[in-house]
Amino acid sequence: MARHRAFEEVTARAHADGRLPGLLHLSIGAEAATAGVFAVLGDDDRIYSAHRPHGHFLAAGESPLELFAELAGRETGLCRGRGGSMHLMGARAVMATGVVGGTLPIAVGHSLALSPGTVAVVFFGDGAVQTGIFHETLNMASLWRTPTLFVCENNARAEFTSREEHTPVACVSDYGPVYGIPALTVDGADVRAVTEAATALLEPVRAAALRKRNPNRERRRRRSTRPRARRGRWRFPSGRERRDGRDGGDAHHRARTAAPGSSR
């Protein structure tokens, strides 16, 4: 936590002095939330961040010197100076993005490729909750029971807009039960409370990850949505057949469209 705060304060001074180019999004005040979650993560777990990623990448083990060089646009930076403050990539902390909610679906997809017992953790702000991708991602994560932990760092502001101005939902964790996902609300400035909450939520996720494989890789019997008479007999209709309103070589279609009493 001390390293996180010290790095952000040095970065803020360097940016104010004009030594760092571009935009800068700091995470001062989120040190306990980061430290509390990382305290219960393993080396094989993967982390996805948002547009305030410095603390997450430091907690994941990235070099402060390389991270600062990245912010300065240096070739010795974490991404050779191409990513800047918001578009970072690393080994354990996989990526960050300036796109609001942009890493949510990527984290869920990555979680399906992880080894059994490991999880993907994705950090996001409360502003991302108002995007469609947030709800689509939670829905898919619940349906597929993916080993994903969603961590909302709620500062009650979507850039310059207060939470009360853009949603009537008072608590972000209220969305969890809607999709059948357990959720907790804790004081993000209390590192012990964050650690306890992360532990409680991660234990069942890890247990399920040990038992369940990627649903796309499971062999399962799939029912055809085509009528039995049409299975295996359809071919793409020719141009003339399409113009005539016919359905190619489909026996079921011919029987259905034939006149009553016809010998066809």
Steps between C-alpha positions, in 0.01 A plus 500: 500500500784740584674430169174549313437839662863614463505410130181692431619808689832506309310450175261786581788740569682399182188553292432838661858605420452406136744207508233242413301538175140412429208424727545364849246315714618442856363254755582684822257378762459152348811350664308290753264359237794387288705358786200322652415314179859416407557356847285198409616449140743238376787540258304326223192721533464768235402862555324743271487870578321809374618858442659539847740206481827609662437343839375174349813458290727582792317247720534242223879531520584734213808718541424856619787626283360335187152623582620857549705480179183392321316806628787713371478338155846344523618198305593336831137512613274208570352522150800677343333835555205427271226447759528790739298519819182318400604237245737279693578133446696255711539137592291452813305823461396433143368833381335833574295718272354846472177354360241506779417139585723380218685230695188340652420256216867434428557392860204263486625350174852459639366330813372214285853426378667505842618190683252340742497678834619834366286809450488823303446819698370809326499848657260766376345826612137570583464692173544174308188361665286719273638340184328217319817292496494481881159333504578275204820388669334423833228308322751287309722448805201373694372273222843345444601516868838643409779530761487880506506748785352843423640783714330839477707789638210732563601863550140614439607699193480417131774746401322826589152360563384388843340158534163648599489689170537200272325209677228440759675180618674594822732200534700336220492163677121495458558388141668176610187315621316604183738272308535239774847620601584539870610856579618697801544868578788599728694811594769530234726686741503207746758252374391227744137529397597479132717194565222322689246576228735389221573177687131426552417559134805324355473171691189371318629637168827304534316188610273518195799568274660174615192302397372676193666525162443743218135452393605541137722194530245272658359232282128512525210384294352787308144497378437614148256787461408376152200268451597134469399486134741784419809372678787421268303582186536875471724662245550867420232595242604617158429849374197382303361315800542808718321714242216245485476494878613139525734352758747298295496123528293481815246218491316635803456836331367336183251295699390803698443719194334236280130538433266271700447169320806554281709197415826693558 
